[in-house]
Amino acid sequence: MLATPILTETQQAPPKTKKPMPKILTVLIQVFSVLIIAVSISAALIFFLVYIPATKFYQQALSLKTDVAALKNSVNNKDLQDMKVRLADFKVKFNNLETSFGSFSYLKGVPYAKDYYSDGQKVFKIGHDGLDTADIVIKAVEPYQDFIGLKGTSTSGAKTTEDRITFLTQSVEGLLPYLDSLDQKITDIDNTLNSIDINRYPTEYKGIAIHQTFNQGKELLATARQLITNGKPILSKTSWLLGKDKPRNYLVIFQNDGELRPSGGFWTAYATIKIDKGKVIPGTASNIYDLDDKLASTTPSPRIIKAYHINVPYLNLRDSNLSPDFPTDAQIFLDDYYKAMGKKDQFDAVIAIDTNILVDMVNVLGKLDTRVGTFTTAPDKRCNGCPQIIYEMEWISGRPRNYIEKNRKDFLAPLMQALLANAMGSEKSKIPLLGQAFFNNVFEKHILFYFPDTQMQQAAEQINIAGQITPTDKSVDYFHLNDANFASAKSNIFIRQKIKHEITVNNGQVEHKVSVTYTNPAPGSNCNLEKGDLCLNAPTYRNMFRFYVSPGSKMIKMTGSEVEPVLYDELGKSVFEGFYGNKYPLYAQSSSKTSIDYISSVAASKNYTLLLQKQPGTKPIDYELWVNGQKQETFSWTGDKTIKLSL
């Protein structure tokens, strides 16, 4: 089993990036990805190792490839019954293919050729383990197929919110007994895959990208292992999270990703909620400026604020999320909240959300009626085609006023209350789609969790929902790009990024050159407050950018920074910091580029691993990976990604 923007012309709505499937369906697709990879590698390697393949074997391999496509189509259509039928047929043909492969057993005693025959046997073992994994997953999810949006017999008549919460808890906890079996199968597949020396084979053969397919399979396995192995602790706490034993208190921070900050967005407002036996009970809500007024900070601004922000002598809470590590920032928010409001209410968790989750949920619901207006996701010309809900929220909270209005962001509380009520009370067909939207946003870091309880926090970090900068082993390479918009309105609504990551190996050393292109395709807003327009897209954009890499890495050169690079160690990583925006800002309807060239502290190896950690709150990034001058792959960087290469 194998475990994740297009620039538009002015006045056109940016196309919506296709979202990943819900995690359960992702697991299913990953299961069948194993089969696809197994067959692809098997066909390519076996074809290559015997040079003159037997006609029967070749025809069987071609037939199996067609069956794999049909099986994958069943998964994409979420048709569980069709999956079962096609999987049974696939098993028969796969066994026949293995029997035909056995006719080449004479190669066991042939020098050099025996290694290729052994690899072929390993590939078939991977296939069998993948098929066993598929059986386990189907058996695990079949009782809940209706609830998670698979086609088949209806299994849940739950209609009320309480019924749905109960069924949700039972569904998640019902999967737990299967996780150990899945974990073992993933481990077996991973071990077998690692025992194959892919460097014995050509990069590409007969149109099959052998190395790329092989390495992508290893990447997917790493993701699957994280989901299955590391997900067990937090999944076992579903009842705890939903307040089944006693009420849970949550502090929700609203991060405005239109003004990107290190933890995902500018801290604009907060709300408190209580969850008691699955029922959501809204509490208080206010904007961040109220807390800052209560705190009346006289703490001098730290170096970063002094260096890049404008006229901010003291450190305010609203500017305190300077770390790319969300647990660090969340604890700061929690401490300052208690300092300002007292400890009458003790919070079980801090949850940060940005606008993306609101857009995705409303997109499923169709529209959201609240006491402050009706919100939709229709393209709005007033913001160059951004979703209407984004413009309306910015208008309500940020429109120019000729009077002081302290509670201008209090509308977020009733908006969230209406969203939750509509989501849990919606028709059954929308429940899987809402669940899909939720899990997508967790995966893409638009929702982050922090738990003061040590065990709960460890569980959250294991499954990677805490927005932490992940510690890595010395053998694992690391890369994280972190941007911070300092006083450039809400330009990140429009800005898109593209990354070209070039890896070159020289004498065992791994050199990285990462080029980041920032493009703002939209016209600048009229930011003259006297005119009364909403200032969303600042004519000039100011950005602090930081590259977090493996500790001990050595910078060769940085470009695109108007200040001298600042180098230091933080959070167990080496950091290369730069800034643009005063002398050379990113102008509206233009682009700019930064780059970093450095030697990694992690040496090249045939099992080289690179962890790419995405910044919370960012939009999908077009990512090109090049290795030794050859394009390795292109993907949309939406969540943390593990790259496996043979260097």
Sequence and secondary structure as in RCSB ss.txt:
>XXXX:A:sequence
MLATPILTETQQAPPKTKKPMPKILTVLIQVFSVLIIAVSISAALIFFLVYIPATKFYQQALSLKTDVAALKNSV
NNKDLQDMKVRLADFKVKFNNLETSFGSFSYLKGVPYAKDYYSDGQKVFKIGHDGLDTADIVIKAVEPYQDFIGL
KGTSTSGAKTTEDRITFLTQSVEGLLPYLDSLDQKITDIDNTLNSIDINRYPTEYKGIAIHQTFNQGKELLATAR
QLITNGKPILSKTSWLLGKDKPRNYLVIFQNDGELRPSGGFWTAYATIKIDKGKVIPGTASNIYDLDDKLASTTP
SPRIIKAYHINVPYLNLRDSNLSPDFPTDAQIFLDDYYKAMGKKDQFDAVIAIDTNILVDMVNVLGKLDTRVGTF
TTAPDKRCNGCPQIIYEMEWISGRPRNYIEKNRKDFLAPLMQALLANAMGSEKSKIPLLGQAFFNNVFEKHILFY
FPDTQMQQAAEQINIAGQITPTDKSVDYFHLNDANFASAKSNIFIRQKIKHEITVNNGQVEHKVSVTYTNPAPGS
NCNLEKGDLCLNAPTYRNMFRFYVSPGSKMIKMTGSEVEPVLYDELGKSVFEGFYGNKYPLYAQSSSKTSIDYIS
SVAASKNYTLLLQKQPGTKPIDYELWVNGQKQETFSWTGDKTIKLSL
>XXXX:A:secstr
         TTS          HHHHHHHHHHHHHHHHHHHHHHHHHHHHSS  HHHHHHHHHHHHHHHHHHHHH
HTTBHHHHHHHHHHHHHHHHHHHHHHGGGGGGGGSTTHHHHHHHHHHHHHHHHHHHHHHHHHHHHHGGGTTTTT 
BSS      SHHHHHHHHHHHHHHHHHHHHHHHHHHHHHHHHHHTS GGGS SEETTEEHHHHHHHHHHHHHHHH
HHHHTTHHHHTTHHHHTTSSS EEEEEEEEETTS  TTSSEEEEEEEEEEETTEEEEEEEEEHHHHHHHH    B
  HHHHHHSSS  B  GGG   SS HHHHHHHHHHHHHHHH SSS  SEEEEE HHHHHHHHHHHS EEETTEEE
  SEEGGGTTEEHHHHHHHHHHHS  SS  TTTTTTHHHHHHHHHHHHHTS GGGHHHHHHHHHHHHHTTSEEEE
 SSHHHHHHHHHTT S       TTEEEEEEEEEE S BTGGGT EEEEEEEEEEETTEEEEEEEEEEEE S   
   GGGT    B SEE EEEEEEE TT EEEEEES SS  EEEEETTEEEEEEEESSSS EETTEEEEEEEEEE 
SS   TTEEEEEE  TT   EEEEEEETTEEEEEEEE S EEEEE  
